[in-house]
Amino acid sequence: MTASLPSSLLRERRAIRTLSLPGLIRLVTEIDDNGPISRQRGSLQGALGDLTIGQLRHAIDTARDLGLIHAREHALARYQLTASGKDLGEAYDTAARWARTRELPSRTSDFVARVQHALQMQAGSPEHPGAATEPSAPPQALSEWLKAHPRVLHQDVARSSDAAEESGHAA
């Protein structure tokens, strides 16, 4: 039996698990890379067509709850990143670059899988037991982001009925 973990570590792991959701990674990086998503009908699904409606809804709700996006109903640009969202986009890019240079989790992995792998290493996931011993792992970008945005550590993001579907990889 293992000793219980300190509450701060549990909060960090929960936050990292939330930040590892494929739909959230895709939403934040899409807006970060290509700018705001317009309010025109179908533009969200057009930009993120590889996600299901449930994954999109969950990603938007989570991003709003964490203060990562502004969702303005009547603005021309409906979904925009906040400063926190822009910083997270940079942390995701850093994590993906780090994983790509190490061919993690595999040489042919996509962006989302690379980000998830790097973030899970940060969380000390049991699937990545050697991560803590690697000197450059995990990327410091996420630690710095969590320190700069502590709200995420204390946020209890509500799980939707689509959370189980969302926890898988997006195409």
C-alpha positions as CSV (number, residue, x, y, z in Angstrom):
1,M,0.0,0.0,0.0
2,T,1.3,3.4,-0.9
3,A,1.3,6.5,1.3
4,S,-1.3,9.1,0.4
5,L,0.0,12.0,-1.6
6,P,0.1,15.6,-0.4
7,S,-3.0,17.6,-1.5
8,S,-0.9,20.0,-3.5
9,L,0.5,17.1,-5.6
10,L,-3.0,15.7,-6.0
11,R,-4.3,19.1,-7.2
12,E,-1.4,19.4,-9.6
13,R,-2.0,15.9,-11.1
14,R,-5.8,16.7,-11.4
15,A,-4.9,20.0,-13.2
16,I,-2.5,18.2,-15.5
17,R,-5.1,15.5,-16.3
18,T,-7.6,18.3,-17.2
19,L,-5.0,20.2,-19.3
20,S,-4.2,16.9,-21.1
21,L,-7.7,16.5,-22.5
22,P,-7.4,16.1,-26.3
23,G,-10.2,18.5,-27.1
24,L,-8.8,21.2,-24.9
25,I,-5.3,20.8,-26.4
26,R,-6.8,21.1,-29.9
27,L,-9.0,24.1,-29.1
28,V,-6.2,26.1,-27.4
29,T,-3.6,25.3,-30.1
30,E,-6.1,25.9,-33.0
31,I,-6.9,29.4,-31.7
32,D,-3.2,30.0,-30.7
33,D,-2.0,29.0,-34.2
34,N,-4.8,30.4,-36.4
35,G,-6.4,33.2,-34.4
36,P,-9.9,33.5,-33.0
37,I,-12.7,31.3,-34.3
38,S,-15.6,33.3,-35.8
39,R,-19.2,33.1,-34.8
40,Q,-20.3,32.0,-38.3
41,R,-22.2,28.8,-38.2
42,G,-20.0,25.8,-38.6
43,S,-16.7,27.6,-38.2
44,L,-15.9,25.8,-34.9
45,Q,-16.6,22.4,-36.4
46,G,-14.7,23.4,-39.5
47,A,-11.6,24.3,-37.5
48,L,-11.9,21.3,-35.2
49,G,-13.7,18.8,-37.5
50,D,-11.8,15.8,-36.1
51,L,-13.5,16.2,-32.7
52,T,-17.0,15.1,-31.9
53,I,-19.7,17.5,-30.8
54,G,-19.3,16.2,-27.2
55,Q,-15.6,16.7,-27.3
56,L,-16.0,20.3,-28.6
57,R,-18.6,21.1,-26.0
58,H,-16.5,19.7,-23.2
59,A,-13.4,21.5,-24.4
60,I,-15.2,24.8,-24.6
61,D,-16.8,24.4,-21.2
62,T,-13.5,23.4,-19.7
63,A,-11.6,26.3,-21.4
64,R,-14.2,28.8,-20.1
65,D,-14.1,27.3,-16.6
66,L,-10.3,27.6,-16.5
67,G,-10.3,31.1,-18.0
68,L,-8.5,30.1,-21.1
69,I,-11.0,31.5,-23.6
70,H,-13.4,34.4,-24.0
71,A,-16.6,33.2,-25.7
72,R,-18.5,36.3,-26.9
73,E,-21.9,35.4,-28.3
74,H,-22.3,38.4,-30.7
75,A,-18.7,39.3,-31.5
76,L,-17.3,38.6,-35.0
77,A,-14.6,36.6,-33.4
78,R,-16.5,34.4,-31.0
79,Y,-13.8,32.3,-29.3
80,Q,-10.5,34.1,-28.4
81,L,-7.7,33.1,-26.1
82,T,-7.2,35.0,-22.8
83,A,-3.6,35.8,-21.8
84,S,-3.7,32.5,-19.8
85,G,-4.8,30.6,-22.8
86,K,-2.0,32.1,-25.0
87,D,0.5,31.1,-22.3
88,L,-0.9,27.6,-22.2
89,G,-0.6,27.4,-26.0
90,E,3.1,28.2,-25.7
91,A,3.4,25.5,-23.0
92,Y,1.7,23.0,-25.2
93,D,4.1,23.9,-28.1
94,T,7.1,23.5,-25.8
95,A,5.9,20.1,-24.5
96,A,5.2,18.9,-28.1
97,R,8.7,20.0,-29.3
98,W,10.3,18.4,-26.3
99,A,8.5,15.1,-27.0
100,R,9.1,15.2,-30.7
101,T,12.9,15.6,-30.3
102,R,12.8,12.4,-28.1
103,E,10.4,10.6,-30.5
104,L,7.9,10.3,-27.6
105,P,5.6,8.5,-27.3
106,S,6.6,7.2,-30.7
107,R,8.3,8.6,-33.8
108,T,5.0,9.0,-35.7
109,S,2.9,10.5,-32.8
110,D,0.7,13.5,-33.5
111,F,0.8,16.8,-31.7
112,V,-1.9,15.9,-29.2
113,A,-0.3,12.6,-28.3
114,R,3.1,14.3,-27.8
115,V,1.6,17.0,-25.5
116,Q,-0.3,14.4,-23.5
117,H,2.8,12.3,-23.1
118,A,4.9,15.2,-21.9
119,L,2.2,16.4,-19.5
120,Q,1.7,12.9,-18.1
121,M,5.4,12.7,-17.5
122,Q,5.1,16.0,-15.6
123,A,2.4,14.5,-13.5
124,G,4.5,11.5,-12.6
125,S,2.1,9.1,-14.2
126,P,2.8,5.4,-13.4
127,E,3.0,4.8,-17.2
128,H,6.1,6.9,-17.3
129,P,8.2,5.8,-14.3
130,G,11.6,6.9,-15.7
131,A,10.5,10.4,-16.4
132,A,11.6,11.9,-13.1
133,T,15.1,10.6,-13.6
134,E,15.5,12.2,-17.1
135,P,17.3,15.6,-16.5
136,S,15.4,17.6,-19.0
137,A,12.0,16.0,-18.3
138,P,9.4,17.1,-17.7
139,P,9.4,20.4,-19.6
140,Q,9.5,23.4,-17.3
141,A,7.0,25.3,-19.3
142,L,4.0,23.6,-17.7
143,S,5.4,24.1,-14.1
144,E,5.9,27.8,-14.9
145,W,2.4,28.0,-16.4
146,L,0.9,26.4,-13.3
147,K,2.8,28.8,-11.0
148,A,1.7,31.8,-13.1
149,H,-1.9,30.6,-13.2
150,P,-2.6,28.9,-9.8
151,R,-6.4,29.2,-10.4
152,V,-6.2,26.0,-12.4
153,L,-4.8,24.1,-9.4
154,H,-7.8,25.1,-7.3
155,Q,-10.4,24.8,-10.0
156,D,-12.8,21.9,-9.8
157,V,-13.7,21.4,-13.4
158,A,-17.0,19.7,-13.7
159,R,-17.1,16.5,-15.6
160,S,-19.6,16.3,-18.4
161,S,-21.3,13.2,-19.6
162,D,-18.8,13.2,-22.5
163,A,-15.7,13.2,-20.2
164,A,-15.0,9.5,-20.7
165,E,-15.1,10.0,-24.5
166,E,-12.9,13.2,-24.1
167,S,-10.2,11.4,-22.2
168,G,-9.2,9.5,-25.3
169,H,-7.0,10.7,-28.2
170,A,-8.5,13.0,-30.8
171,A,-7.7,12.0,-34.4
